[in-house]
Amino acid sequence: MPFKRTDGPTPRLAALETAVPPHVLDQEEVARRAIALFAPGAFERMAPVYRNAEIETRRSCVPIDWYEQPHSFPERNALFLEHGTALLAEAAGKALAAAGLQPGEIDAVVTVCSTGVATPSLDARLVDVLGLRRDVERLPVFGLGCAGGVMGLARAAALAKADPNSRVLLLVVELCALTFRHADRSKSNLIATALFGDGAAAAVVSCRDDAKGPALGPFGEHTWPESLDVMGWDVAEDGLKVVFSRDIPTLVRDEFGPVLHAFLDRHGATLADVAGYASHPGGAKVLDALEAVFGLAPRALEAPRDVLREYGNMSSVTVLFILRRLMDRQARGPHLMTALGPGFTAALGVAEL
């Protein structure tokens, strides 16, 4: 592997599985209903917002009719707790089975989410549901947004390296669609109706000699100065209000390259050493910008585009869906994971498939 490894044992991705809720949102139906709500009679003018997203379907933990009525923050959060816990339990069960492990063999849990509030945390709620040990170490992480999938893997890998005999369960869930606010007529809320979907993923990470699977690392992060307003949440009376306050594709095209090349140089590699990409698709235009930064032909990021088309933007979960898709396609070699989240922060990592 051309990337220089840090000293110590190598963390491996012993299992990676995904889960989605049952309700399928068809993009054409979403467009019809959303435009009727936002701007009745303006379908021809506004429909390109939904077509240009290059999304065909998304998953939702509630049926589409739910979005046509106002809902309080407590109601949304109760749904988040119910469905988030259930989705994580499903994904975790599948990951444990794929790794050939019992819940009692897990030593630590890292849980990543930014779309709801949980105290006790989601991992605490899953201790009894999954049958985890009473002394399992728990690390709930909130606020990483779309960067949380890569950064969650980095945290899980770091815990595994700190105790090479341990097994770490990474849990990631986002119920982005629940954050749609019925009375909010802002451009950001409109864009969210064209992008967001729900999903979950679970992974087992370990440095043990018996751990098989893709090697993980190195990882890196970069937070730009004076960039807190680029993306995130504002807290409103009826829920989390989405913030997209800058032209993110332009920011990626103009400013991501130096960050990427500094990361590669730090670890003794160049883009020529990268076999493929698991890049979070914030949207179709973000993927266009990433292809330009990576020096790829237009539409070369096939797996990210496929996941975007089928599931939409699931925030932190999306990178793990893409990584799973690449593994299913038997991709080989070092794959670069990238995601951009609130901060404004770039998260980078390498998985040797």
HELIX and SHEET records of a PDB file:
HELIX    1   1 GLN A   27  PHE A   38  1                                  12    
HELIX    2   2 PHE A   43  ARG A   51  1                                   9    
HELIX    3   3 ILE A   64  GLU A   68  5                                   5    
HELIX    4   4 PHE A   73  ALA A   99  1                                  27    
HELIX    5   5 PRO A  103  GLU A  105  5                                   3    
HELIX    6   6 LEU A  122  LEU A  130  1                                   9    
HELIX    7   7 GLY A  145  ALA A  147  5                                   3    
HELIX    8   8 GLY A  148  ALA A  162  1                                  15    
HELIX    9   9 CYS A  176  THR A  179  5                                   4    
HELIX   10  10 LYS A  187  LEU A  195  1                                   9    
HELIX   11  11 ILE A  248  LEU A  251  1                                   4    
HELIX   12  12 VAL A  252  PHE A  256  3                                   5    
HELIX   13  13 GLY A  257  ARG A  266  1                                  10    
HELIX   14  14 LEU A  271  ASP A  273  5                                   3    
HELIX   15  15 ALA A  284  PHE A  294  1                                  11    
HELIX   16  16 GLU A  302  TYR A  311  1                                  10    
HELIX   17  17 SER A  315  VAL A  317  5                                   3    
HELIX   18  18 THR A  318  ASP A  328  1                                  11    
SHEET    1   A 5 ARG A  12  ALA A  19  0                                        
SHEET    2   A 5 ASP A 198  SER A 206 -1                                        
SHEET    3   A 5 ARG A 167  LEU A 175 -1                                        
SHEET    4   A 5 ALA A 108  CYS A 113  1                                        
SHEET    5   A 5 GLU A 137  PHE A 142  1                                        
SHEET    1   B 2 HIS A  23  ASP A  26  0                                        
SHEET    2   B 2 THR A  57  SER A  60 -1                                        
SHEET    1   C 4 ALA A 215  THR A 223  0                                        
SHEET    2   C 4 THR A 345  GLU A 352 -1                                        
SHEET    3   C 4 PRO A 334  GLY A 341 -1                                        
SHEET    4   C 4 GLY A 276  SER A 279  1                                        
SHEET    1   D 2 MET A 231  ALA A 236  0                                        
SHEET    2   D 2 GLY A 239  PHE A 244 -1                                        
END                                                                             
